[in-house]
Amino acid sequence: MENDVRYQKMTKSPVGKTILELSLPNTVGLLVIAAYSLADSFFVSELGTAAGAAIGVVFPLPVLIQAVGYTLGLGAGSRLSRALGKRDKDTASTLAASAIVWALILGGGICAVGLWKEEALLHLFGASKETMPLSLSYLTPLLWAVPAMCATFVISQLLRAEGLATYSMIGLAVGSICNIVLDPILISRLGMGIAGASTATLISQIVSALILFSAYVFHKSALRPFAKIRLGALFLLGKIFVTGLPSLFRQGLSGVATILINHAAKEYSDAAVLALSLVARVFLLVFSLCLGIGQGMMPVVGYSHGAGNEKRQKDAYRFAVRLSSAVMLGGSLPLLIWSPEVIALFRDDSEVIRIGAFALRAQCAILFTHGLVTCTILYLQAIGRAFLGTVLAAARQGFFFLPLVFFLPMRFGLLGLCLAQPAADAVTFLFAWILKQKRIKRKSRLQKQSA
């Protein structure tokens, strides 16, 4: 009965109301993830600029882990929603089982390789001789957390795809609160220093993974991914991977971009590394609003696509684009005004504040563009048009950012480095607008003519 209610909600309820109901817990869940990342920066930066720079050096790791988690979670989730739209629970359960098992396998592999080559990994991430010892202390517990992090990201996406966004939010929120509470205890009271921050992350990720997995244990989910042995699930990785490619490029290239920024910033100072790392974390906090709305749209689009309701999926896309663009514009205004004060919350260092405030204002000036770009990527992913979604996802941090991050610092120094990402975002917005007009609308017209 509950499953029929969920199906009716996804395919019949008013589009705007349904997306808002799904977006709220999605957004809260993403906000708490960004919040505990900022909490690490807040408590560790009290140990000094070098310590703050050290966690900035390691920041690409969680970004890359998110890329793995989102690739599996959104790839399986997109197919899962469409399967549920066709009332095919068996296929949906097999997809969920495959994504969870591969999350643990890949997470374990990354953990093992990372522990084996820690210093090489940090050199790759842009560690200097000064930040290397502190970065090592922070990195080791974080590597042990990787399997749980992968599982957390994947299961949270699977639950959202099914329509259980509130359960997903609770699992993420409890873990994040645990992280924030443990940070000052482990860092200061127990004297663990910078390693205490990543140990808090390790504990909190295990807590989140267990809570999220309990949805299947206590039958809160309509799916039974482990009710029987599903050896065939292991062979679904290819299909999941192809559907999740836009997420891999979007998030994976964000990790690559962070690494490149670390390498460029360390040529100036630890203050530059810390400042740009703080801007990236603040951006992720605001971007959570946009991503939460986009992820709230995906199940509605997926169910509607599976049920053959073309109009509903288009209405969901348009509503999500408008709402997320407006929210991002509203969120950017306070940060534009109070950028120095925001950076000073984390490190009261005049050089960090000077660099960070300028970079944050430059990023905020272009924040409204992320509504169209993000929702278009997620829409294409939800309906199975992975190639177009991948091209757009690769554009921001690949086609446009990579040339700019090399050219602008060569021409304008640190100023150019601060402007590289906003400039890439502006060009990506134009590209997304053209793609929307030429591809998505054209396909819609052709389908109407065919009908």
Number of C-alpha atoms within 10 A of each C-alpha: 6 9 15 10 9 17 22 13 17 25 24 14 14 13 22 15 11 20 26 18 16 25 26 17 23 30 25 21 26 23 24 21 21 20 21 25 24 20 20 24 24 18 22 28 22 13 15 13 21 21 25 30 32 32 29 28 33 24 21 25 22 18 18 19 23 24 26 27 32 28 30 36 34 33 32 31 34 31 28 32 31 27 22 27 25 16 17 13 18 15 17 25 22 24 31 27 26 24 30 24 16 21 28 19 15 18 23 19 13 17 19 14 12 21 16 11 10 16 17 11 18 23 15 15 23 26 28 20 8 13 22 18 15 20 26 21 19 23 29 17 21 26 23 22 24 29 24 23 27 29 31 30 28 31 31 30 28 30 27 26 30 27 26 21 25 20 22 28 24 19 24 29 23 17 27 27 15 19 27 22 15 19 27 22 15 19 22 16 12 10 12 16 21 27 23 25 32 26 24 27 28 22 19 26 29 18 20 28 23 15 21 24 19 15 20 18 14 8 10 12 21 18 23 18 24 14 11 8 10 15 11 12 20 15 11 17 19 11 14 23 21 20 29 31 27 30 29 26 24 25 24 26 23 21 23 20 20 26 24 18 24 28 19 20 24 19 13 12 16 24 24 26 30 31 30 26 27 28 24 19 18 19 18 20 21 21 24 21 24 31 23 25 28 31 26 28 31 32 32 33 34 31 33 28 24 21 18 15 15 15 13 19 24 18 16 24 23 16 18 31 23 13 18 25 22 15 18 22 18 13 17 20 15 12 22 18 13 13 21 21 13 20 24 16 11 23 25 16 14 13 15 24 24 17 22 28 26 20 26 28 23 18 23 24 16 19 25 23 23 23 26 25 26 26 28 26 23 28 29 23 29 33 21 20 16 23 15 18 27 22 18 26 28 24 23 28 27 21 16 19 24 19 13 20 23 16 15 18 18 12 11 12 14 19 14 19 23 27 21 25 23 22 20 22 23 18 16 25 22 14 15 24 15 12 17 15 11 11 12 16 13 12 12 14 11 10 11 10 8 7 6
